[in-house]
Amino acid sequence: MHQPPETKTRVLVVDDRADMAEMLADDLCDRGYDGVAITSGREALHLLQTQRVDALVTDVRMPDVDGMMLLRASLELDPSRPVILMTAYGTLDTAMEASGAGAYQYLLKPFRLDHLVRMLRQALERR
């Protein structure tokens, strides 16, 4: 009997710094996820609307469409999709706003990849 191929968990990584987005997506791929790197919030928004995305990891500060806008749009499209925000410019106000808007977690850069992966795993299990 033919088995359907296993579908990997698709994680969209959004950061306007291409090196950061690609490094995180590649590291997630190395750990068994389908990591997709995007450097534009507008592009990420389009992808969230048109393709399957199981989790979103996004930078907060980006031109045009920022991480908070992506968080709100993602949860509108799929309230069960976990969203992890990351930023190098963390403030208590931003963390509280992210939490109040429905972010699963808020990470301060730099962070250890193991920490992100553990957080992602927990978020997806709760989904």
N, C-alpha and C positions, 0 to 999 in steps of 0.2 A: 504494500500500500504506500502511496506517495505522501510524504509528510510535507505540509506547507513550511516554507522557510521561516525561521524564527525572526521576529521583528525586533530590532534593537530599539531601546529607549532613545528617542530623539530629543536632544538638548540643544536649544538655540542659544548661542553665546553672542551677545551684542556688546561691542566696545568700539568707540571711534578710533582707538589705537589698534591698527591691524595686527601688530605683533602680539598684543595681549589677547585679542579675540582668537587668533589662530593658534597661539600656544595653548590656551585653555581648551579649545575644541580638539586639538590634536591629543592633548593629555587625556581628555575624556574618551576619545576613540581608543587610546591605548588601554583604557580600563573597561572596555566593552560597551560603551555608549556610542550612539551616532551623534557625534558633536558637529554642529554646523556653525561656522564663524560668519558673522555679519558685522560690517563696520558702519552701517547707517541705520539710525532709528526708523527712518521712513521705509527702508527696505525690509527691516525686521517686522514692521507693522503689516506690510503687504504679505510677507511669508506667514505670519500668524493667522491672517485671514484666509489664506489659500492652501496651506499645507498642514499636515499633521505635525504638531509639536507637543511633546510630552512634558517638557519643563523649559523654563526660560531663566537664563542667567544674564543680567544686563547691568551695564554701568549706569550710574545715575546721571552724570553730567555729560551730555552730548549735544551737538548742534541740532537744529530742527526738531526732531522728535526725541525727547529725553527719556530716561529710564522710568520716571514716575508716569509719564504718558503711556509708555509701553506696559507698565504694570496694570494700569486701569483698563487699557484696551484688551490685554490678555485675559484678565479676570472677567471682563464683559463677554468675551467670546467663549471662554471655558472657565467657569468659576472653580473647577477642581484642579486646574493646571497650577503647579507650584511655580512661584516666581521668587528668585533670589536676586537681590540688588547688591551691587558692589560699588564702592567709591573710595577714592583717595582723600576725599574732602568731607569726612564724616562729622556731623554735628548731631547733638541730641534731638534737635527739632526735626532734622531730616529723617533720622531713625524712627522717631515717633510718627511722623507723617507716613513713612513707608509701611510701618506696622499697622497703622490705622486704615491704610488703603488696601490692606490685604496681602502684603508681602509675606512670604514664608520666613525669610531671614534677610538680614542686612549684614554684609561683610565689609570690613575695612581693608583696603589695599595697603600694604602687601599682605597676602594671606597664604597659608600653606594649601597646596592642592588637596592633600589628604582631608583637610578640614572641609573644603568645598564638596568633595566626593561623599564624605560621611553625611553632610547636611542634605545633599541631593538625594542620597539613598533613603534617608529618613523621610524626606518630603514625598518622594514617590511611593513609599510604603503606605503613607497616610492617605494618599490619593485614593 
